[in-house]
Amino acid sequence: MLVWLVNVGEDLADVNEYMIESGITLPVLSDPDGEFYNGYHREPAPGPFPVDVVVARDGTIAYLTNAYDATALRDVIDAELAE
């Protein structure tokens, strides 16, 4: 399983500074124009940030929400890993 953070629209230097200050060690990808984010956008728009997205092995969205729910997120990840 791979876990990436994707930052949309912010300067990568600012993001890196925040990551260091926060002690976050996950890899972060930069999406300055929102191209990646918009590729996974579906109606209704999930906004505001942050948004949790789990992409299944086949590239489809298995989970998308802006309402953090650790149990639901873990359940979706566990189900994807079991396949």
URRAHU-V666730 format. One line per field, one symbol per residue. ss: DSSP state (H for helix, E for strand, L for the rest). phi: phi as a letter, one per 30 degrees, with the letter a starting at -180 (. if undefined). psi: psi as a letter, one per 20 degrees, with the letter a starting at -180 (. if undefined). Layout:
# URRAHU-V666730
ss = ???
phi = ???
psi = ???
This chain:
# URRAHU-V666730
ss = LLLLEEEELLLHHHHHHHHHHHLLLLLEEEELLLHHHHHLLLLLLLLLLLLEEEELLLLLEEEEELLLLHHHHHHHHHHHHHL
phi = .cbbcbccicddddddddddddidcddbccbdciddeddcdbddedfdddbcbccdedjddcaaaccebedddddddeddddd
psi = pppqqpppjqphghgggggghijpjqqpqpmhjjggghhjpqqqphrrqqppppprhjirphppqjnpnhggggggggghhi.
